[in-house]
Amino acid sequence: MSKKVIICLAGVAIYLIWYASQPASSVKLVERQDLVEPLTMTIASASAQSVESDNSVLDAELLSGFDAAVLQIEAKQWASAEKSLKSLVQSYPRVQALYVNLAAVLARQGRLEQAREVLLTGLQQDSVSASLYNSLRQVHGALAADAYRKALDSAKTDTQPKAIELEIVASMPTLMRKSAATSVASPKLESAPIPDQPSQLERRLSGEVAALQSQLSAQQREHQAALDALKAQVEQQQRLLDQQADEMVKAQLASSDRAAPSPRSELPPVISAAAVAESASVADLNIGNKLGADAARRDDAAIEQVRGWARAWGASDMSAYIRFYAANYSPGQFVSHQDWLQQNETRFAGNDEITVNVSDFVVSDLGSQFSVTFTQHYRSRTFDETVRKRLVFEVENGDWSRAKIVSEQTVSG
């Protein structure tokens, strides 16, 4: 309260003391309105001037602190910007731009869960802010993508979420500048504390990641069982080929016996055995060549599928990239097909300059499916990584060139 208001109140108090000391008949309150009314008007005017002066000071402090925090963000002085914005949020809890920028500072350091809590706190003050909702949607998408990445690559020890670049409010709008002073004059709402520790979301996401890892382990066991079954099938086919070769040898021997001129004539056993063995070898070679050619064609089709998938990704062609996956593809039980599509829209929108190279292919025939394990080198302006990856395809009508991806897994980093 200003000194002028205090002086006026003191004057009123002195007057009331004097009035109370006078005899009741000597003066009437109604007769002294010429004194009371000017005093009342003076107090009201002084109070209004005081509030206006305080608001001007506070508004200037808000704008000065806000502009300084923006400069700190642009200079990547994260600690200073975070400290400045937290102080402003405590003083101006209704200014949504402060929450947007504080969440951006935390997100750019990879502190996504704390950024989420800041945005939720801001929505408690302004439940219809489009900026807060947009930033919160991006943080949720990044948290889901991080949980998916951790589930795919359980061998990595780095659990720090990847930083994302949320948009900041670089200049406070005029309307927000006016409302900032008004929010100071009205009673302040208690703002929720800005969390410095991970929230309950991390514990829930950790449980989801554990479930995803369990599911991936089960899938690996299924794939191993399929490989064992395929091995047994190959061994059975080899036994059938050996049996066919034996039957051909017996048939050749029987034919030679029937062609003999008389029972006393004998065929040279060495020559007959050599001829039969040569015939069997030729038959085995023809069968092996056919099987080998078919397998080579399938392997080429499988590798070309992976190369086409990598080309679509590197060209940021989302439509072509999505066509390599099954129509109902989902990376896990906690991420739906629609969520996966939305995650890819965000990822492709932000990756305008990337390269994806694939090499060192190993193809495995799983019957109705096949897998391709390969080395993937991904590089963008801000990220460079080489990993060993495996894609599992579902075969359609025996045509490997039209197979669709049903499983994607990082084998090693």
Beta strands, then each sheet from edge to edge (+ up, - down):
strand 1: 355-365
strand 2: 369-379
strand 3: 384-396
strand 4: 399-412
sheet 1: 1+ 2- 3+ 4-
end
